[in-house]
């Protein structure tokens, strides 16, 4: 009786899942690993501990590795919103180099920067979880020029 109840409950649960819920995922590393970050990011103007009065442009690029489909270079070209600081950044822009990913948007708190990844139609197709402070000279955040670049690593997860 327990087996038939379990089978029935499983069938009901599967029937209630939204269409397309069972999706394959692909996980890639981007820009190396936390122990050996190889990705690079450049921002202009440099970011400081004071809220920026203007949006800051940035370019982040690094090699993809991991599962099949995780090869080549992946790049974010975007901006950090006015008001961003070294400790808190909101950011968005265009993505290049990973099929099916066209745009990104996210929030960085203390150097950890999760982002949503979108296709050309605005559908969420994955996530990206970067960390930017390994090896960074955070003292640059206290200078008038600010931090203008550093290394990063990330994990990218694509659904569907």
C-alpha positions as CSV (number, residue, x, y, z in Angstrom):
1,X,0.0,0.0,0.0
2,X,2.8,2.4,0.8
3,X,4.3,1.8,-2.7
4,X,1.1,2.6,-4.5
5,X,0.6,5.8,-2.3
6,X,4.1,6.9,-3.1
7,X,3.6,6.3,-6.8
8,X,0.3,8.2,-6.8
9,X,1.8,11.1,-4.9
10,X,4.7,11.2,-7.3
11,X,2.4,11.2,-10.3
12,X,0.3,14.1,-8.8
13,X,3.5,16.1,-8.1
14,X,4.8,15.6,-11.6
15,X,1.4,16.6,-13.1
16,X,1.4,19.8,-11.0
17,X,4.9,20.9,-12.2
18,X,4.8,23.8,-14.7
19,X,5.6,22.9,-18.3
20,X,9.4,22.9,-18.8
21,X,10.2,22.7,-15.1
22,X,12.5,19.7,-15.6
23,X,15.4,21.5,-17.2
24,X,19.0,20.4,-17.8
25,X,21.6,22.7,-16.3
26,X,25.1,23.5,-17.4
27,X,27.6,24.8,-14.9
28,X,30.8,26.6,-16.1
29,X,33.6,28.2,-14.3
30,X,34.4,31.7,-15.5
31,X,37.7,33.5,-14.8
32,X,39.3,30.7,-13.0
33,X,38.6,29.7,-9.4
34,X,38.7,31.6,-6.1
35,X,42.1,30.1,-5.3
36,X,43.4,31.1,-8.8
37,X,41.3,34.0,-10.3
38,X,42.2,34.7,-13.9
39,X,39.2,36.9,-15.0
40,X,39.8,40.6,-15.2
41,X,37.6,43.6,-14.7
42,X,38.2,47.2,-15.5
43,X,36.0,50.1,-14.5
44,X,36.0,53.8,-15.3
45,X,36.0,55.9,-13.3
46,X,37.4,53.9,-10.4
47,X,35.0,52.8,-7.7
48,X,35.5,54.2,-4.1
49,X,34.0,53.9,-0.7
50,X,32.0,57.0,-1.4
51,X,28.8,56.7,-3.4
52,X,29.6,57.5,-7.0
53,X,27.8,60.6,-8.4
54,X,27.8,59.0,-11.9
55,X,27.3,55.6,-13.5
56,X,30.6,53.8,-14.0
57,X,31.4,51.7,-17.1
58,X,33.0,48.4,-16.8
59,X,34.3,45.4,-18.8
60,X,34.7,42.0,-17.2
61,X,36.2,39.1,-19.2
62,X,37.6,35.7,-18.6
63,X,37.9,32.1,-19.9
64,X,35.0,29.6,-19.6
65,X,35.7,26.0,-18.5
66,X,33.9,23.0,-17.2
67,X,31.1,21.1,-18.9
68,X,30.6,20.9,-22.7
69,X,29.5,24.3,-24.0
70,X,31.8,26.0,-21.5
71,X,34.6,27.2,-23.7
72,X,36.0,30.4,-25.1
73,X,35.8,33.8,-23.5
74,X,32.8,35.3,-21.8
75,X,32.5,39.1,-21.4
76,X,30.2,41.5,-19.6
77,X,30.1,45.1,-20.9
78,X,28.0,47.3,-18.7
79,X,27.7,49.9,-16.0
80,X,27.6,50.2,-12.3
81,X,24.8,52.5,-11.3
82,X,25.4,55.9,-9.7
83,X,25.4,55.6,-6.0
84,X,27.5,52.4,-6.1
85,X,30.5,52.0,-3.7
86,X,33.2,49.4,-3.2
87,X,30.9,47.6,-0.7
88,X,27.6,47.8,-2.6
89,X,27.2,47.9,-6.4
90,X,24.2,47.5,-8.6
91,X,25.1,46.7,-12.2
92,X,23.7,45.6,-15.6
93,X,24.7,45.4,-19.3
94,X,25.3,43.2,-22.3
95,X,26.9,39.7,-22.3
96,X,29.0,38.2,-25.1
97,X,30.5,34.8,-25.7
98,X,28.1,32.4,-24.2
99,X,25.3,31.2,-26.6
100,X,21.8,32.1,-25.3
101,X,23.0,34.8,-22.9
102,X,22.5,38.4,-24.0
103,X,22.2,40.5,-20.9
104,X,22.9,40.5,-17.2
105,X,21.9,42.4,-14.0
106,X,22.9,42.0,-10.4
107,X,24.0,43.4,-7.1
108,X,27.4,43.1,-5.4
109,X,27.8,43.2,-1.7
110,X,31.3,43.0,-0.2
111,X,32.8,41.7,-3.5
112,X,30.3,38.9,-4.0
113,X,28.3,39.7,-7.1
114,X,25.5,37.3,-8.1
115,X,23.8,38.2,-11.4
116,X,20.8,37.0,-13.3
117,X,21.5,36.1,-17.0
118,X,18.9,36.9,-19.7
119,X,18.4,35.9,-23.3
120,X,17.5,38.5,-26.0
121,X,13.8,38.2,-25.1
122,X,14.4,39.1,-21.5
123,X,13.9,35.6,-20.1
124,X,16.1,34.5,-17.2
125,X,18.4,31.7,-18.6
126,X,20.7,31.3,-15.7
127,X,22.8,32.9,-13.0
128,X,26.4,34.0,-12.4
129,X,28.0,34.2,-9.0
130,X,31.3,36.1,-9.0
131,X,33.7,37.1,-6.3
132,X,35.9,40.1,-7.0
133,X,38.2,40.7,-4.0
134,X,40.7,37.8,-4.2
135,X,44.0,39.5,-4.5
136,X,42.4,43.0,-4.9
137,X,44.0,45.9,-3.2
138,X,40.9,47.2,-1.4
139,X,42.9,50.1,-0.1
140,X,42.4,51.5,-3.6
141,X,38.8,52.1,-2.6
142,X,40.1,54.9,-0.2
143,X,42.0,56.8,-2.9
144,X,40.5,59.6,-5.1
145,X,41.1,57.4,-8.2
146,X,39.4,54.4,-6.7
147,X,39.7,50.8,-7.7
148,X,40.0,50.7,-11.5
149,X,40.5,47.0,-11.9
150,X,41.0,43.6,-10.3
151,X,40.8,39.9,-10.8
152,X,37.7,37.7,-10.3
153,X,36.4,34.2,-10.6
154,X,32.8,33.0,-11.0
155,X,30.5,30.1,-11.4
156,X,27.9,30.3,-14.2
157,X,24.8,28.1,-14.2
158,X,22.5,27.9,-17.3
159,X,19.1,26.3,-17.3
160,X,17.2,24.8,-20.2
